[in-house]
Amino acid sequence: MRHRLRTFLPNAVAGRHYDHGRTLPNGDFAISHHDLLAGDLDSIERLQPTRR
């Protein structure tokens, strides 16, 4: 990988498996910055779509 591309990549990532391989509904998932830095992945929430 070219060094100039590395500036666009994160230094670390976090992941979790949900529903044991079952398909999840489409949607966005969110976590607060504080909970992310604390490593509290149980705080991830699914955001429901809204109409404007």
Backbone bond lengths (Angstrom), bond angles and torsions (degrees), N, CA, C in turn:
res aa  C-N    CA-C-N  psi(-1)  N-CA   C-N-CA  omega(-1)  CA-C   N-CA-C  phi
1 M - - - 1.446 - - 1.526 107.62 -
2 R 1.281 115.32 139.67 1.456 119.79 178.92 1.530 109.74 -72.19
3 H 1.301 115.13 141.62 1.466 120.07 -176.52 1.518 112.40 -62.10
4 R 1.316 118.52 -33.31 1.464 119.09 -177.86 1.530 111.77 -68.89
5 L 1.337 118.35 -21.02 1.460 121.07 177.27 1.524 112.41 -77.53
6 R 1.315 117.29 -24.16 1.470 121.02 -177.11 1.519 112.96 -62.47
7 T 1.331 117.93 -24.45 1.465 119.61 179.58 1.524 111.82 -66.60
8 F 1.322 117.56 -17.71 1.467 121.59 179.94 1.526 112.84 -92.33
9 L 1.305 118.10 -5.85 1.464 122.32 -176.87 1.523 110.88 -102.95
10 P 1.322 117.71 147.43 1.471 120.02 178.57 1.528 111.20 -72.37
11 N 1.323 115.59 156.95 1.460 120.69 175.84 1.519 111.82 -77.59
12 A 1.341 116.76 -24.82 1.466 121.66 -179.18 1.523 108.68 -149.80
13 V 1.322 116.03 156.03 1.462 122.02 175.30 1.525 108.73 -133.91
14 A 1.330 116.13 157.78 1.459 121.74 177.16 1.513 107.56 -130.86
15 G 1.309 116.62 143.38 1.452 119.69 -179.52 1.507 111.87 -147.01
16 R 1.295 114.76 163.64 1.457 120.43 -179.97 1.519 108.12 -154.83
17 H 1.322 117.70 144.06 1.465 122.84 174.32 1.518 108.32 -91.55
18 Y 1.322 115.92 139.12 1.465 121.65 179.66 1.518 109.45 -123.73
19 D 1.302 116.36 146.25 1.467 124.25 174.68 1.524 113.54 56.44
20 H 1.295 118.49 27.34 1.462 123.78 172.29 1.524 113.44 47.29
21 G 1.337 116.45 50.46 1.449 120.97 175.26 1.515 115.20 88.44
22 R 1.328 117.92 -3.85 1.469 120.12 177.41 1.516 109.46 -75.93
23 T 1.304 116.47 154.55 1.453 121.84 178.26 1.522 110.23 -73.25
24 L 1.318 116.40 133.42 1.455 121.33 176.69 1.519 109.38 -96.75
25 P 1.333 117.06 154.45 1.462 119.24 177.10 1.527 110.18 -65.57
26 N 1.323 114.92 151.94 1.462 119.00 175.88 1.509 109.52 -62.30
27 G 1.293 115.91 150.65 1.456 120.28 177.37 1.509 110.40 156.69
28 D 1.294 114.73 173.90 1.453 121.00 178.71 1.518 109.14 -98.94
29 F 1.307 114.79 148.90 1.449 121.87 177.21 1.523 107.61 -120.64
30 A 1.316 116.87 144.86 1.462 120.44 -175.54 1.522 110.21 -138.93
31 I 1.331 114.31 154.61 1.462 122.02 174.84 1.529 106.49 -146.73
32 S 1.314 116.58 145.11 1.466 119.22 179.57 1.530 109.46 -69.69
33 H 1.302 115.80 154.57 1.464 121.21 -179.98 1.531 110.35 -60.68
34 H 1.331 116.20 -41.98 1.468 121.03 179.13 1.532 111.26 -60.33
35 D 1.341 117.36 -47.66 1.464 120.90 -178.96 1.534 111.03 -66.07
36 L 1.316 117.17 -35.36 1.455 120.58 177.72 1.523 110.67 -64.03
37 L 1.328 116.83 -47.10 1.466 120.12 179.82 1.525 111.93 -65.65
38 A 1.347 116.24 -29.98 1.464 120.67 178.76 1.528 111.83 -80.27
39 G 1.341 117.05 -8.04 1.464 120.61 -178.69 1.512 113.24 76.15
40 D 1.317 117.69 19.55 1.466 122.42 -178.18 1.529 109.72 -88.98
41 L 1.329 116.90 78.16 1.457 120.50 -177.63 1.521 112.99 -73.34
42 D 1.333 117.55 -9.94 1.467 119.95 175.25 1.528 111.33 -69.58
43 S 1.320 117.38 -11.50 1.462 121.58 -179.51 1.519 113.14 -86.02
44 I 1.320 118.58 -0.81 1.462 121.30 -179.92 1.526 108.94 -64.87
45 E 1.327 115.62 132.84 1.461 121.67 -179.90 1.514 109.54 -122.98
46 R 1.316 116.20 147.64 1.460 121.14 173.29 1.504 108.52 -89.21
47 L 1.316 116.72 127.41 1.455 121.72 178.58 1.527 108.81 -88.45
48 Q 1.300 115.50 127.12 1.468 120.96 178.62 1.519 109.61 -79.27
49 P 1.309 118.31 141.59 1.459 120.12 176.66 1.519 111.20 -63.23
50 T 1.306 115.79 146.46 1.463 120.92 177.63 1.516 108.87 -126.43
51 R 1.307 115.57 152.43 1.467 120.62 176.52 1.503 108.63 -98.99
52 R 1.303 115.10 144.94 1.480 119.69 177.62 1.487 109.72 -110.29
